[in-house]
Amino acid sequence: QVQVVESGGGLVQSGGSLKLSCEVSGRTLSAYDIGWYRQAPGKEREYLARLWDNGLTQYEDAVKGRFTIFRGTTKNVVYLQMNNLKPEGAAVYYCEYISGPGGSWGQGTQVPVSS
């Protein structure tokens, strides 16, 4: 079983920056990808970015150039650096551990954005 824990959420002003963390633990495979998503109240979960095990990254157009997904010094921690946050970015942010057999989700971390 794989555990996923997001952290780093908190109130941020519109135009501000925040760095979220995603830590995976447990029975992880040697190779896996990490995805970041967010879900605003009353809306569907939205894909933001993905970090492949080989280091490649992909971003949804709405956050490209403002968000960066990257690994820390240890493989099991992945960050999402968010710059120039917009009011519509207020949401619960989720991390997904992605592997061949299936994935695991964390409980999310809330990011309110004040305008």
Secondary structure, DSSP 8 states (H G I E B T S, - for coil): -EEEEEE----EETT--EEEEEEEEES--SS-EEEEEEE-TTS--EEEEEE-TTS-EEE-TTTTTTEEEEE-SSTTEEEEEE-S--GGG-EEEEEEEE-SS-EEE---EEE-EE-
